[in-house]
Amino acid sequence: GTRMVWFILGGLFGVHVQAFESWSMSIIDLYIFRAIFKATLIVGFVFASLSLFIDFVSQSDDIGLGSYGVYEAIQYSLMKLPSSLMKFIPIIVLIGSLVALGNLGKNSELIVLMSSGFSFLRLSLSVFFSGILLAMIFGGSGEYISSPLERYADQFRTKNKFNIETLGDTGGFWVIDEQKIININFVKENNSFGEVTIFEIEEDFEIKKISLASSAGIDDYNQWILSNLSETLFSESGVSSNFSRYQIEKTKLDRDLVSLSVTDSDELNVIELSRFIDYLEDNQLDTKAYITVYHSRLASFLIIPILALLALQMSVGSQRKRGSGFRILIGMIIGLAYFISQNAILESSQIFDINPEIVAYIPLLFVTLVIMIFFSIRRTP
């Protein structure tokens, strides 16, 4: 059989049979990885096209504001594309693995491999390590490409919408809100929304009040959320001062104009998230939301090789006769179920005050349990 062929070749070239077998194994590993990688790229291209179209259509309301036109909307959508794809990497790899391994199974290539001494366990290890490589390639490159591009994309759109010449390159910028002149500074460490100074003036341009907040933001209802607010009031009777821990004030500013200066966890890569969490902990600030995103991001990378194993289980046995359309449908259903459950669990952790270090890995543990059950059934005679 196969071992005799390797023995003859080994005798001709003076190499041991084990060396030829290990060499053949590496060739098969590479063949499986290439098949999954190519199929994943094709699926990724389809997702990229849909995501690009959706992002562009979502900009239709902003086109025409300031100097933000169709060309700028296309640029913005392209810069947001890596970030949009990062959210669907597990689904893309799952569908790509289903298509690639399904085609190998349908063409009986997996059956030939296992009948030639390439055990199902060894095949599973090959698929598992292919998933690890894909997680490293897409996760690593995506983390360091999508985050800076998304930050730049938001700055690019806001600059053009409001015709701001510089944004984020200096210590801050100035805006006018009715009778208020506001200076917004940035925290250099993470470009977050930092110190805010508000000059409130009278109709005769005399200063009525100066407010200084150590940090601030604008919520969904267009309200200033001012922290550690120190106020200096000027009146005919003299100068007085007030201090409040928190204060809420109405504003007519567009939220997009100042949202750039709020630290968005989606715009930070894993290392930046880790550093920012340390920064918040050192300053005794709330870190729960960022810890949740951090562990969710890690779980989305860890689940990729597990989903590749799930694709293998669905590509052997009676399932190998199914067509590519069926596998894509199954991949979409499983992927969307994972995506929805992951987001639902993360949101519930914020509402019910559940440990984020636990809830972020619940979908990963569930899929791992399903894979273990499949393997135990396969080993059962």
C-alpha positions as CSV (number, residue, x, y, z in Angstrom):
1,G,0.0,0.0,0.0
2,T,1.0,3.6,0.7
3,R,3.7,2.5,3.2
4,M,5.3,0.2,0.6
5,V,5.4,3.1,-1.9
6,W,7.2,5.3,0.7
7,F,9.5,2.4,1.5
8,I,10.5,2.1,-2.2
9,L,11.0,5.8,-2.5
10,G,12.9,5.9,0.7
11,G,15.2,3.2,-0.6
12,L,15.8,5.1,-3.8
13,F,16.6,8.4,-2.1
14,G,18.1,7.0,1.1
15,V,15.5,8.5,3.4
16,H,13.5,6.8,6.1
17,V,9.9,6.0,5.6
18,Q,8.9,8.1,8.6
19,A,10.4,11.2,7.0
20,F,8.4,10.7,3.9
21,E,5.3,10.2,5.9
22,S,5.8,13.4,8.0
23,W,6.6,15.2,4.7
24,S,3.4,13.9,3.2
25,M,1.5,15.0,6.3
26,S,2.8,18.6,6.0
27,I,1.8,18.7,2.4
28,I,-1.7,17.5,3.3
29,D,-1.9,20.1,6.1
30,L,-0.9,22.8,3.6
31,Y,-3.4,21.6,1.1
32,I,-6.2,21.7,3.7
33,F,-5.2,25.2,4.9
34,R,-5.0,26.5,1.3
35,A,-8.5,25.2,0.5
36,I,-10.0,26.8,3.7
37,F,-8.1,30.0,3.2
38,K,-9.1,30.4,-0.5
39,A,-12.8,29.7,0.3
40,T,-12.6,32.1,3.3
41,L,-11.2,34.9,1.1
42,I,-14.1,34.4,-1.4
43,V,-16.7,34.5,1.4
44,G,-14.9,37.5,2.8
45,F,-15.1,39.3,-0.5
46,V,-18.9,38.7,-0.6
47,F,-19.3,40.1,3.0
48,A,-17.1,43.0,2.1
49,S,-19.2,43.9,-0.9
50,L,-22.4,43.8,1.1
51,S,-20.9,45.7,4.0
52,L,-19.5,48.4,1.7
53,F,-22.9,48.9,0.1
54,I,-24.7,49.1,3.4
55,D,-22.1,51.6,4.8
56,F,-22.4,53.8,1.7
57,V,-26.2,53.8,1.8
58,S,-26.2,54.7,5.5
59,Q,-24.3,57.9,4.5
60,S,-27.0,59.2,2.2
61,D,-28.5,61.5,4.9
62,D,-25.1,63.2,5.4
63,I,-24.2,63.6,1.7
64,G,-24.4,67.3,0.9
65,L,-23.6,68.6,4.3
66,G,-20.6,70.9,4.2
67,S,-18.1,69.4,1.7
68,Y,-19.2,65.8,2.4
69,G,-20.2,64.5,-1.0
70,V,-20.5,61.2,-2.8
71,Y,-16.7,60.8,-3.3
72,E,-16.1,61.5,0.4
73,A,-18.9,59.0,1.4
74,I,-17.2,56.3,-0.7
75,Q,-13.8,57.0,0.9
76,Y,-15.5,56.9,4.4
77,S,-17.1,53.5,3.6
78,L,-13.9,52.0,2.3
79,M,-12.0,53.1,5.5
80,K,-14.8,51.7,7.7
81,L,-14.7,48.3,5.8
82,P,-12.0,46.5,7.8
83,S,-13.8,47.4,11.0
84,S,-17.1,46.2,9.7
85,L,-15.6,42.9,8.5
86,M,-13.8,42.3,11.9
87,K,-17.2,41.8,13.5
88,F,-18.1,39.0,11.1
89,I,-14.7,37.2,11.0
90,P,-16.0,34.1,12.9
91,I,-19.0,33.8,10.5
92,I,-16.8,34.3,7.4
93,V,-14.3,31.6,8.5
94,L,-17.1,29.2,9.4
95,I,-18.8,29.6,6.0
96,G,-15.4,29.4,4.2
97,S,-14.5,26.2,6.1
98,L,-17.9,24.7,5.4
99,V,-17.5,25.4,1.7
100,A,-13.9,24.2,1.5
101,L,-14.3,21.1,3.6
102,G,-17.7,20.4,2.1
103,N,-16.2,20.3,-1.4
104,L,-13.3,18.1,-0.2
105,G,-15.9,15.7,1.3
106,K,-18.2,15.8,-1.7
107,N,-15.2,14.9,-4.0
108,S,-14.3,12.1,-1.6
109,E,-10.9,13.6,-0.9
110,L,-11.4,13.4,2.8
111,I,-12.5,9.8,2.5
112,V,-9.4,9.0,0.5
113,L,-7.2,10.7,3.1
114,M,-8.7,8.8,6.0
115,S,-8.6,5.5,4.1
116,S,-4.9,6.1,3.4
117,G,-4.0,6.2,7.1
118,F,-4.8,9.9,7.8
119,S,-7.0,9.4,10.8
120,F,-10.0,11.5,11.6
121,L,-8.3,12.8,14.7
122,R,-5.3,13.8,12.6
123,L,-7.5,15.4,10.1
124,S,-9.2,17.3,12.9
125,L,-5.9,18.6,14.2
126,S,-5.0,19.8,10.7
127,V,-8.3,21.7,10.5
128,F,-7.9,23.0,14.0
129,F,-4.4,24.4,13.3
130,S,-5.7,25.9,10.0
131,G,-8.3,27.7,12.1
132,I,-5.6,29.0,14.5
133,L,-3.6,30.3,11.5
134,L,-6.6,32.1,10.1
135,A,-7.4,33.6,13.6
136,M,-3.8,34.9,13.7
137,I,-3.8,36.2,10.2
138,F,-7.3,37.9,10.1
139,G,-7.3,38.8,13.8
140,G,-3.8,40.2,13.9
141,S,-4.0,42.2,10.7
142,G,-7.6,43.3,11.4
143,E,-6.8,44.6,14.9
144,Y,-4.0,46.8,13.7
145,I,-5.6,48.0,10.5
146,S,-9.3,48.4,11.4
147,S,-8.8,50.4,14.6
148,P,-6.7,53.3,13.2
149,L,-8.7,53.4,10.0
150,E,-12.0,53.6,11.8
151,R,-10.7,56.5,13.9
152,Y,-9.4,58.3,10.9
153,A,-12.6,57.6,9.0
154,D,-14.7,59.3,11.7
155,Q,-12.4,62.3,11.7
156,F,-12.5,62.5,7.9
157,R,-16.3,62.5,7.8
158,T,-16.6,65.1,10.6
159,K,-14.0,67.4,9.1
160,N,-15.9,67.4,5.8
161,K,-19.4,67.7,7.3
162,F,-18.5,70.7,9.5
163,N,-15.7,72.1,7.4
164,I,-13.2,71.8,10.2
165,E,-9.6,72.3,9.1
166,T,-7.9,70.5,12.0
167,L,-9.3,67.9,14.4
168,G,-7.4,65.8,16.8
169,D,-4.0,67.1,15.7
170,T,-3.8,69.8,18.3
171,G,-4.8,70.1,21.9
172,G,-8.5,70.4,20.9
173,F,-10.9,72.6,19.0
174,W,-13.5,75.4,19.5
175,V,-17.2,75.3,18.9
176,I,-20.1,77.7,19.5
177,D,-23.4,76.6,21.1
178,E,-25.8,79.6,21.1
179,Q,-24.5,81.9,23.8
180,K,-21.6,79.6,24.7
181,I,-18.1,79.3,23.4
182,I,-16.7,75.9,24.1
183,N,-13.1,74.7,24.0
184,I,-12.7,70.9,23.9
185,N,-9.4,69.4,24.7
186,F,-8.2,65.8,24.2
187,V,-6.5,63.4,26.6
188,K,-3.2,62.6,24.7
189,E,-3.0,59.0,25.9
190,N,-6.1,57.8,24.0
191,N,-7.6,60.9,22.3
192,S,-10.5,60.7,24.7
193,F,-12.9,63.5,25.6
194,G,-10.9,65.4,28.2
195,E,-11.0,68.9,29.8
196,V,-13.8,71.2,28.6
197,T,-14.0,75.0,29.1
198,I,-17.3,76.7,28.5
199,F,-17.5,80.5,28.2
200,E,-21.1,81.7,28.6
201,I,-21.5,85.3,27.3
202,E,-24.2,88.0,27.4
203,E,-25.7,89.7,24.3
204,D,-23.3,92.6,24.8
205,F,-20.4,90.0,24.7
206,E,-19.6,90.3,28.3
207,I,-18.6,87.1,30.0
208,K,-21.4,85.8,32.3
209,K,-19.9,82.5,33.4
210,I,-16.8,80.3,32.9
211,S,-17.3,76.6,33.5
212,L,-14.4,74.1,33.6
213,A,-15.1,70.3,33.5
214,S,-12.4,67.7,33.9
215,S,-14.3,65.4,31.5
216,A,-17.5,65.5,29.5
217,G,-19.6,63.9,26.8
218,I,-22.8,64.3,24.9
219,D,-25.5,61.6,25.4
220,D,-28.2,60.4,23.0
221,Y,-30.5,63.2,24.1
222,N,-28.0,66.0,23.2
223,Q,-27.2,66.7,26.8
224,W,-23.8,67.7,28.2
225,I,-22.7,65.3,30.9
226,L,-20.1,67.4,32.8
227,S,-17.9,65.8,35.5
228,N,-16.1,67.7,38.2
229,L,-17.5,71.0,37.1
230,S,-16.1,74.2,38.5
231,E,-18.1,77.4,37.7
232,T,-17.1,81.0,38.0
233,L,-20.0,83.5,37.8
234,F,-19.5,87.2,37.1
235,S,-22.2,89.6,38.2
236,E,-22.6,93.3,39.3
237,S,-22.3,92.2,42.9
238,G,-19.0,90.5,42.3
239,V,-17.5,87.1,41.5
240,S,-18.7,83.8,42.9
241,S,-17.8,80.2,42.3
242,N,-19.6,76.8,42.5
243,F,-18.5,73.2,42.2
244,S,-20.5,70.1,41.4
245,R,-19.5,66.5,40.9
246,Y,-21.8,66.0,37.9
247,Q,-24.1,68.3,35.9
248,I,-26.3,67.9,32.9
249,E,-27.0,70.7,30.5
250,K,-28.9,70.9,27.2
251,T,-27.0,71.6,24.0
252,K,-27.8,72.0,20.3
253,L,-24.5,70.6,19.1
254,D,-24.5,67.7,16.7
255,R,-23.3,64.6,18.5
256,D,-21.1,63.6,15.6
257,L,-19.1,66.8,16.1
258,V,-17.8,65.8,19.5
259,S,-18.2,62.0,19.4
260,L,-14.7,61.7,18.0
261,S,-13.3,62.7,21.4
262,V,-15.1,60.0,23.3
263,T,-13.1,56.8,23.7
264,D,-15.1,54.2,21.7
265,S,-14.1,50.6,22.6
266,D,-14.8,49.5,19.0
267,E,-12.0,51.9,17.8
268,L,-9.4,50.3,20.1
269,N,-7.4,47.2,19.4
270,V,-6.9,44.5,22.0
271,I,-3.6,45.9,23.2
272,E,-5.0,49.4,23.4
273,L,-8.0,48.1,25.3
274,S,-5.8,46.4,27.8
275,R,-3.7,49.6,28.3
276,F,-6.9,51.7,28.7
277,I,-8.4,49.3,31.2
278,D,-5.2,49.6,33.3
279,Y,-5.5,53.3,33.0
280,L,-9.1,53.3,34.2
281,E,-8.2,51.0,37.1
282,D,-5.3,53.1,38.2
283,N,-7.7,56.1,38.3
284,Q,-10.4,54.1,40.0
285,L,-12.9,54.5,37.1
286,D,-15.5,52.1,35.8
287,T,-13.9,49.5,33.6
288,K,-16.8,47.0,33.1
289,A,-17.8,48.1,29.6
290,Y,-14.2,47.9,28.3
291,I,-13.4,44.6,30.1
292,T,-16.6,43.1,28.5
293,V,-15.5,44.2,25.0
294,Y,-11.9,43.0,25.6
295,H,-12.9,39.5,26.6
296,S,-15.5,39.4,23.8
297,R,-12.8,40.3,21.3
298,L,-10.6,37.5,22.6
299,A,-13.5,35.0,22.5
300,S,-14.2,35.9,18.9
301,F,-10.6,34.9,18.0
302,L,-10.6,31.8,20.1
303,I,-13.8,30.5,18.6
304,I,-12.4,30.5,15.0
305,P,-10.6,27.1,15.2
306,I,-13.6,25.6,17.1
307,L,-15.9,26.7,14.2
308,A,-13.5,25.2,11.7
309,L,-13.8,21.8,13.6
310,L,-17.6,22.2,13.5
311,A,-17.4,22.7,9.7
312,L,-15.4,19.4,9.5
313,Q,-18.0,17.5,11.4
314,M,-20.6,18.7,9.0
315,S,-18.5,17.8,5.9
316,V,-18.0,14.0,6.6
317,G,-20.3,11.1,6.7
318,S,-23.8,11.5,5.4
319,Q,-23.4,15.3,5.3
320,R,-20.7,15.2,2.6
321,K,-23.4,14.7,-0.1
322,R,-25.0,18.1,0.6
323,G,-24.4,20.9,-1.8
324,S,-22.6,24.2,-1.2
325,G,-25.8,26.2,-1.0
326,F,-27.0,24.1,1.9
327,R,-23.7,24.5,3.7
328,I,-23.7,28.3,3.2
329,L,-27.2,28.4,4.6
330,I,-26.3,26.4,7.6
331,G,-23.2,28.5,8.1
332,M,-25.2,31.7,8.0
333,I,-27.7,30.3,10.5
334,I,-25.1,29.2,12.9
335,G,-23.0,32.3,12.5
336,L,-25.9,34.7,13.0
337,A,-27.1,32.7,16.0
338,Y,-23.6,33.1,17.5
339,F,-23.4,36.8,16.6
340,I,-26.9,37.6,18.1
341,S,-26.3,35.5,21.2
342,Q,-22.9,37.0,21.8
343,N,-24.3,40.6,21.6
344,A,-27.4,39.7,23.6
345,I,-25.3,38.2,26.4
346,L,-22.9,41.1,26.5
347,E,-25.8,43.6,26.7
348,S,-27.4,41.6,29.5
349,S,-24.2,41.6,31.4
350,Q,-24.4,45.4,31.5
351,I,-28.0,45.3,32.7
352,F,-27.9,42.5,35.2
353,D,-24.4,43.3,36.5
354,I,-22.9,39.9,35.5
355,N,-19.2,39.3,35.5
356,P,-18.0,40.2,32.0
357,E,-15.0,37.9,32.2
358,I,-17.5,35.0,32.3
359,V,-20.3,36.0,30.0
360,A,-18.0,36.8,27.1
361,Y,-17.0,33.2,26.8
362,I,-20.4,31.5,27.1
363,P,-21.0,31.1,23.3
364,L,-17.4,29.8,23.0
365,L,-18.0,27.2,25.7
366,F,-21.3,26.2,24.2
367,V,-19.8,25.6,20.7
368,T,-16.9,23.7,22.3
369,L,-19.3,21.5,24.2
370,V,-21.2,20.7,21.0
371,I,-17.9,19.8,19.2
372,M,-17.0,17.5,22.1
373,I,-20.3,15.7,21.9
374,F,-19.8,15.2,18.1
375,F,-16.4,13.7,18.7
376,S,-17.7,11.4,21.4
377,I,-20.5,10.2,19.1
378,R,-18.0,9.6,16.3
379,R,-15.8,7.5,18.6
380,T,-18.8,5.5,19.8
381,P,-19.1,2.2,17.8
